[in-house]
Structures are given as C-alpha cells and as structure tokens.
Amino acid sequence: MSVRVRWLGHATAVLDVAGVRLVTDPLLRRHAGVLRRRGGRAPLASDWRGADVALVSHLHHDHAEVGSLRMLGDVPVLAAPSSAHWLTARGLRGVGVAPDEWRAVAGRAGGEVRVRTVPAEHGHRPMPHRPNAATGFVVRGGGLTVWFAGDTGPFPGLAHVPDLAGAPVDVALVPVGGWGPRLSGGHLDPVEAARVCALVGARVAVPVHWGTLHAPASRRLPPGWMDRAGRAFEAAVHRLAPDVEACVLEPGRAATVTPGGRTARV
C-alpha cells in the first residue's frame, strides 16, 4: 500500500490512495480569475484524468474554480455544507461534509477511502457572494493517512488533527506561500508551515500553494519571489521539524509514500 501525490501547482494535488483518485482544490486551467498560471500552461489532462472525487477547502477563486471542477466530470465534490450548497447551485455534485462526519468514497477500481473535514482558520478577505467556510481534509485508506490543510493560518487547534484523523499523519499537504511575495492573514509562511508540520507530527510534508499563480503586474515584483517558498520550507523543516521529511515537488512531479514513511519521487 502507498500514497502517490502528484502536485499540479498551487493547492491542486492528485492523490492516489487505496485505489481511489482524489483531486484537491482543482485548478486545471491557465488562470483563476485575474490570476495567471506561471508559464501559461495548464496541467496535463493525463495527470488528473479519472478522478473519483474532488475536495474543495473553501470558495476563493484560486481554490474553487468552477470551470476546472466541471472538467473533472460528474464526480462528487466534497466541501463544507454551505460550500457544497453553493457548488450544487452551479451544476456540480456538491456533497456537504458536516464536522465529525466521515464519508466513504469508492473508486472506480474498486477501492475505498474515508474522508472527513478538519478545522482551518482562513477568515481574511471574505467574499460577498460566496460562503466563507474553510476546512482542511483528512483522507484514510490502505493503512495511510493524508492531511490536506487547505488554506489556514497557524492556530492551536491544528494539534488535534491526528486525534480527529484517528491515526498519525503520514503525508501532509501544507500551504507555504501565495500568489505574491507578501502573504495576507489566514496563510502559512514557510517557517510557520514547518512548525505546523512538527505540531501535527507529519511523517512527510509536501509544500503546496506556492510558485504557481501571479497577478498580471508581477513583472514589477522582486525577481525570483516565486521560487523562494519551497526552498525556505525545506530549510525550515530541517531546522524546526527534524522528524519530518520535506518533499518539495515541481508542478507535474509526483512522490510515492509507503506506510513506513519511505518516499520515492517519480
């Protein structure tokens, strides 16, 4: 048994767990509102095709891009109840997951995982026309546990993620940056993300939410800013969370994690 994580940029990862394919916060096109994807290239369809379910942490445009969700086809989109209602109203198969509720998700290949939401704090920049619930997710299957943090700032409640999962966290997908050199509230910078990984006790941590999106005016921003967060997170993990393995991926690249915590990049 293993978990394969393929990072497609920003908060989008394809998780293959126990015969089930899950896609987190799908952003499969070249843009999210006014934000543009680095290099102008969308992810390869072969990397996300065959998804069984989507996980949407919140409804900011760079996490709940309706066009991308429709590209996945008629798959359930798990989200907080208010977010699921909004998604359903737009023709998607929104499935609300209440706090403390586990949802069984079956894969086309016959596998099954269990999914639940866990708390996140991301109340900055509320949207006037979309619900503003924010959650993370825990996925359990094949003897492994994956935590997708969504967007969150640091808060003490993150220490309870393993208890809510009912198992140690084998793989953490943790945000470490944004779409500009400065972060607004409700986010983690690389150092905060490393501390959170230590708090949660993750065995392997994959940094997400960095190096992908930029505003049209980004040419006037400091050169190299898009590349800094991943390396800074890796250095912070070595310094602050020595029991955690930092697994920094390039967009489109994948890593496989086994129950013993061993990681192979592909």
Backbone torsions as a table, in degrees:
resi	resn	phi	psi	omega
1	MET	NA	144.8	179.4
2	SER	-158.8	166.8	171.0
3	VAL	-115.6	128.7	172.1
4	ARG	-106.4	128.1	179.2
5	VAL	-114.3	119.6	173.5
6	ARG	-115.6	116.8	-178.9
7	TRP	-88.6	125.5	-179.9
8	LEU	-103.0	8.0	-179.2
9	GLY	105.9	153.8	-177.7
10	HIS	50.6	-127.1	-178.2
11	ALA	-100.1	14.7	-175.8
12	THR	-95.8	119.2	174.9
13	ALA	-134.4	145.5	173.8
14	VAL	-101.8	120.0	-179.1
15	LEU	-108.6	122.6	172.3
16	ASP	-106.4	106.6	-174.0
17	VAL	-129.7	118.8	172.9
18	ALA	51.8	40.5	177.8
19	GLY	80.8	11.6	178.7
20	VAL	-120.5	135.3	177.8
21	ARG	-106.4	119.9	179.6
22	LEU	-116.9	143.5	177.3
23	VAL	-122.3	124.9	-179.0
24	THR	-91.5	134.9	175.4
25	ASP	35.5	65.9	-170.3
26	PRO	-62.5	122.7	169.0
27	LEU	-126.5	96.3	-169.7
28	LEU	-110.5	1.4	179.0
29	ARG	-109.1	-177.4	-174.3
30	ARG	-83.0	-6.0	-175.8
31	HIS	-149.7	163.5	171.7
32	ALA	-137.3	96.7	-172.7
33	GLY	63.6	-128.1	-180.0
34	VAL	-80.6	-13.6	-178.0
35	LEU	-77.1	144.9	-178.0
36	ARG	-118.3	146.9	178.5
37	ARG	-80.4	139.2	179.5
38	ARG	-57.0	131.1	179.4
39	GLY	80.5	-9.4	176.9
40	GLY	71.7	13.3	-177.0
41	ARG	-110.4	132.6	175.6
42	ALA	-78.6	157.2	175.8
43	PRO	-59.8	153.3	177.1
44	LEU	-67.2	133.6	179.6
45	ALA	-61.6	-30.0	179.8
46	SER	-65.4	-19.1	-179.4
47	ASP	-80.5	-24.8	-177.5
48	TRP	-120.7	-8.1	-178.9
49	ARG	-59.4	145.7	179.4
50	GLY	86.4	19.0	178.7
51	ALA	-62.9	140.8	175.7
52	ASP	-95.3	-26.5	-176.3
53	VAL	-161.0	152.2	172.8
54	ALA	-115.2	145.3	174.8
55	LEU	-114.1	123.9	-179.9
56	VAL	-117.4	116.6	-174.4
57	SER	-78.0	-34.6	178.0
58	HIS	-166.6	176.0	-167.9
59	LEU	-103.8	17.2	169.3
60	HIS	-60.0	150.3	-170.4
61	HIS	-62.3	-26.5	180.0
62	ASP	-85.6	3.7	178.7
63	HIS	-125.3	-26.4	179.0
64	ALA	-126.2	71.7	-178.6
65	GLU	-89.8	106.5	-169.0
66	VAL	-58.9	-41.1	179.6
67	GLY	-60.1	-39.7	178.6
68	SER	-68.0	-41.5	178.7
69	LEU	-61.3	-37.7	178.3
70	ARG	-67.3	-28.6	179.1
71	MET	-64.8	-24.0	-179.4
72	LEU	-73.6	-15.4	-177.5
73	GLY	90.1	-163.3	-174.8
74	ASP	-84.8	73.4	178.8
75	VAL	-114.8	151.3	174.8
76	PRO	-64.6	141.0	177.9
77	VAL	-116.0	104.3	-177.4
78	LEU	-82.0	135.8	-177.1
79	ALA	-162.3	173.0	171.4
80	ALA	-58.8	151.2	-174.3
81	PRO	-53.3	-43.8	-179.3
82	SER	-66.9	-37.5	177.5
83	SER	-67.4	-40.0	179.4
84	ALA	-62.6	-38.7	177.8
85	HIS	-62.3	-43.2	179.0
86	TRP	-63.6	-42.0	-179.9
87	LEU	-65.6	-40.5	178.9
88	THR	-62.8	-38.0	179.2
89	ALA	-64.3	-15.9	177.9
90	ARG	-104.4	19.9	172.7
91	GLY	85.4	8.7	178.3
92	LEU	-97.4	163.7	-178.3
93	ARG	-92.6	70.2	-179.9
94	GLY	-68.3	136.9	178.7
95	VAL	-127.4	112.5	-179.9
96	GLY	-77.2	133.6	178.4
97	VAL	-116.0	110.7	-178.4
98	ALA	-75.0	156.5	174.0
99	PRO	-55.6	141.3	179.6
100	ASP	72.2	6.9	-179.9
101	GLU	-102.0	132.5	172.4
102	TRP	-99.6	135.4	176.4
103	ARG	-112.9	129.4	173.6
104	ALA	-84.7	132.0	179.7
105	VAL	-123.5	122.1	-179.9
106	ALA	-95.6	143.6	177.4
107	GLY	-97.3	159.1	178.9
108	ARG	-64.3	-25.2	-179.8
109	ALA	-85.3	2.6	177.0
110	GLY	99.4	-3.3	178.8
111	GLY	-81.9	176.5	179.3
112	GLU	-152.3	141.6	172.2
113	VAL	-128.8	166.1	173.2
114	ARG	-116.1	140.4	-174.9
115	VAL	-131.4	139.6	171.6
116	ARG	-143.5	161.9	175.0
117	THR	-89.4	155.2	173.3
118	VAL	-134.3	157.6	-173.9
119	PRO	-64.7	149.8	170.7
120	ALA	-143.3	152.1	176.7
121	GLU	-116.9	108.9	-176.5
122	HIS	-148.9	61.1	-174.4
123	GLY	-92.8	-1.3	-179.7
124	HIS	-76.2	155.7	-179.9
125	ARG	52.0	57.1	178.3
126	PRO	-63.7	148.0	-178.7
127	MET	-97.3	135.8	-177.3
128	PRO	-76.4	-21.3	-173.2
129	HIS	-118.5	9.9	176.2
130	ARG	-135.0	147.7	173.7
131	PRO	-59.4	152.9	-173.8
132	ASN	-115.0	24.3	174.2
133	ALA	-66.1	146.5	177.9
134	ALA	-138.6	133.9	179.3
135	THR	-141.2	163.0	161.1
136	GLY	-103.6	-178.7	179.2
137	PHE	-136.6	149.9	168.1
138	VAL	-119.0	133.9	177.7
139	VAL	-120.2	128.4	178.1
140	ARG	-123.5	131.8	177.7
141	GLY	-177.3	147.6	177.8
142	GLY	60.7	28.2	179.8
143	GLY	77.6	12.4	-177.8
144	LEU	-127.9	153.8	-178.8
145	THR	-127.4	128.7	178.2
146	VAL	-117.1	133.8	174.8
147	TRP	-113.8	119.3	172.4
148	PHE	-103.8	112.6	-171.2
149	ALA	-75.2	-16.6	-172.2
150	GLY	66.8	-143.0	171.4
151	ASP	-105.8	130.0	179.4
152	THR	-158.0	151.5	165.8
153	GLY	-91.8	171.5	178.1
154	PRO	-73.7	135.0	174.2
155	PHE	-156.1	153.4	-172.3
156	PRO	-59.0	-28.5	-177.4
157	GLY	-61.4	-18.3	178.6
158	LEU	-64.5	-22.3	178.6
159	ALA	-63.1	-19.6	-176.5
160	HIS	-89.8	0.7	-178.3
161	VAL	-56.1	-47.6	178.6
162	PRO	-60.5	-36.9	178.2
163	ASP	-65.8	-42.4	178.8
164	LEU	-65.9	-34.6	178.9
165	ALA	-75.2	-24.6	-176.4
166	GLY	75.6	18.2	-177.9
167	ALA	-168.1	157.8	173.7
168	PRO	-62.6	153.1	179.7
169	VAL	-85.7	116.3	177.7
170	ASP	-81.3	-41.1	-177.2
171	VAL	-133.5	129.1	175.3
172	ALA	-114.8	130.1	169.2
173	LEU	-102.6	106.9	-168.4
174	VAL	-122.7	131.3	179.4
175	PRO	-73.3	139.9	-176.4
176	VAL	-130.1	0.7	-176.7
177	GLY	-161.3	-151.9	-178.4
178	GLY	-157.5	-148.8	179.3
179	TRP	-113.4	26.6	175.0
180	GLY	-162.7	167.8	-177.7
181	PRO	-70.7	-14.6	177.7
182	ARG	-116.8	139.7	179.9
183	LEU	-99.7	138.7	169.9
184	SER	-81.1	173.3	178.4
185	GLY	-62.4	162.4	179.6
186	GLY	80.1	18.1	177.5
187	HIS	-128.7	168.4	173.9
188	LEU	-111.4	133.2	169.4
189	ASP	-88.6	174.3	-175.3
190	PRO	-56.7	-39.8	-179.3
191	VAL	-70.2	-44.9	177.8
192	GLU	-61.4	-39.4	179.5
193	ALA	-63.7	-40.1	177.5
194	ALA	-62.9	-42.6	178.6
195	ARG	-63.6	-39.0	178.5
196	VAL	-64.4	-40.3	178.6
197	CYS	-62.8	-38.6	175.7
198	ALA	-66.3	-40.5	179.8
199	LEU	-61.7	-42.2	-178.2
200	VAL	-77.8	-23.7	-178.3
201	GLY	77.7	32.2	-179.4
202	ALA	-65.7	142.3	176.1
203	ARG	-79.4	-43.5	-179.0
204	VAL	-130.5	135.8	-179.7
205	ALA	-125.5	125.6	176.8
206	VAL	-107.5	116.1	179.1
207	PRO	-75.0	135.3	177.7
208	VAL	-130.3	179.3	176.5
209	HIS	63.9	47.6	177.8
210	TRP	-156.7	158.2	168.4
211	GLY	62.7	20.1	-172.6
212	THR	-124.0	-55.1	-173.6
213	LEU	-102.3	148.8	175.7
214	HIS	-147.9	156.6	175.6
215	ALA	-80.5	158.3	-179.7
216	PRO	-56.0	-26.3	-177.7
217	ALA	-89.2	14.8	-171.5
218	SER	-65.4	-17.2	178.4
219	ARG	-62.9	-20.8	179.7
220	ARG	-91.1	1.1	-179.5
221	LEU	-89.7	164.4	-177.0
222	PRO	-57.1	133.7	-179.6
223	PRO	-63.3	142.7	177.0
224	GLY	82.6	1.2	-174.9
225	TRP	-64.3	-29.2	-176.0
226	MET	-71.1	-21.0	-176.1
227	ASP	-94.7	-6.4	-168.3
228	ARG	-78.7	-37.9	-168.4
229	ALA	-63.8	-40.5	-178.4
230	GLY	-62.5	-48.1	179.2
231	ARG	-65.6	-38.9	179.9
232	ALA	-66.0	-36.7	177.1
233	PHE	-65.0	-45.1	-179.8
234	GLU	-59.5	-43.5	179.0
235	ALA	-65.7	-39.7	180.0
236	ALA	-67.1	-35.9	177.4
237	VAL	-64.3	-44.6	178.5
238	HIS	-58.5	-35.1	-175.3
239	ARG	-86.0	-39.6	-169.7
240	LEU	-109.3	-18.1	-177.0
241	ALA	-138.7	64.3	-172.4
242	PRO	-64.1	-17.5	178.1
243	ASP	-85.5	-3.3	-179.4
244	VAL	-101.5	136.9	173.9
245	GLU	-93.9	117.3	176.2
246	ALA	-82.5	127.1	-179.0
247	CYS	-121.5	91.6	-176.8
248	VAL	-88.1	121.6	-177.2
249	LEU	-111.6	152.1	167.3
250	GLU	-87.7	152.1	178.9
251	PRO	-54.8	131.6	-178.7
252	GLY	92.6	-14.5	179.7
253	ARG	-90.0	159.6	-173.7
254	ALA	-133.1	161.9	173.5
255	ALA	-138.4	146.9	177.4
256	THR	-114.3	128.8	-178.9
257	VAL	-116.5	129.5	178.4
258	THR	-96.6	166.7	-179.2
259	PRO	-57.0	-28.2	178.5
260	GLY	-78.0	-0.4	179.5
261	GLY	90.0	-1.6	179.2
262	ARG	-72.2	139.6	-174.2
263	THR	-122.5	132.3	174.4
264	ALA	-123.8	127.5	179.6
265	ARG	-93.1	139.9	-177.8
266	VAL	-131.8	NA	NA
